[in-house]
Amino acid sequence: MDVTEVQKEFISEYFALAFISISLDWIRRGMLEEPDEIVRQIEILVKGDFRKALLNFEESNRSGGKT
């Protein structure tokens, strides 16, 4: 796959920060939802998105948008 290390790191950081933000918001709201429910919702959101993000960067790189 034609994706740079910088792009891989960006994708990883994006998803990590999203997870951290959701976790902190859950704590701020008093942890009312069950942790398993939060995990289930996150799983639904990110299912396949890592691969899609890599493919999107690869497509961008092929059309001259490499970062």
C-alpha positions as CSV (number, residue, x, y, z in Angstrom):
1,M,0.0,0.0,0.0
2,D,1.4,3.4,-1.0
3,V,1.0,5.3,2.2
4,T,3.7,7.2,4.0
5,E,4.7,6.7,7.6
6,V,3.5,10.3,8.3
7,Q,0.1,9.4,6.9
8,K,-0.1,6.2,9.0
9,E,0.8,8.1,12.1
10,F,-1.8,10.8,11.3
11,I,-4.5,8.1,11.0
12,S,-3.4,6.5,14.2
13,E,-3.4,9.8,16.1
14,Y,-6.8,10.7,14.7
15,F,-8.5,7.6,15.9
16,A,-6.6,7.6,19.2
17,L,-7.7,11.2,20.0
18,A,-11.3,10.4,19.0
19,F,-11.2,7.5,21.5
20,I,-9.7,9.6,24.2
21,S,-12.2,12.4,23.6
22,I,-15.1,10.0,23.8
23,S,-13.7,8.4,27.0
24,L,-13.1,11.8,28.7
25,D,-16.6,13.0,27.7
26,W,-18.1,9.7,29.2
27,I,-16.2,10.4,32.4
28,R,-17.3,14.0,32.5
29,R,-20.9,13.0,32.1
30,G,-20.7,10.7,35.1
31,M,-20.1,7.4,33.4
32,L,-23.8,6.8,33.1
33,E,-23.5,4.4,30.1
34,E,-22.1,0.9,30.6
35,P,-18.5,0.7,29.4
36,D,-19.5,-2.2,27.1
37,E,-22.1,0.0,25.4
38,I,-19.5,2.7,24.7
39,V,-17.1,0.1,23.3
40,R,-19.9,-1.4,21.1
41,Q,-20.7,2.0,19.7
42,I,-17.0,2.8,19.0
43,E,-16.6,-0.6,17.3
44,I,-19.5,0.2,15.0
45,L,-18.1,3.6,14.1
46,V,-14.5,2.5,13.3
47,K,-15.3,-0.9,11.7
48,G,-13.5,-0.8,8.4
49,D,-12.5,2.9,8.8
50,F,-8.8,2.3,9.4
51,R,-8.6,0.4,6.0
52,K,-10.7,3.0,4.3
53,A,-8.5,5.8,5.6
54,L,-5.4,4.1,4.3
55,L,-7.1,3.5,0.9
56,N,-8.1,7.2,0.8
57,F,-4.5,8.3,1.4
58,E,-3.3,5.9,-1.2
59,E,-5.7,7.3,-3.7
60,S,-4.7,10.8,-2.9
61,N,-1.0,9.9,-3.2
62,R,-1.6,8.4,-6.7
63,S,-3.2,11.6,-7.8
64,G,-0.3,13.7,-6.6
65,G,-1.4,14.7,-3.1
66,K,1.3,12.9,-1.1
67,T,2.2,14.5,2.3
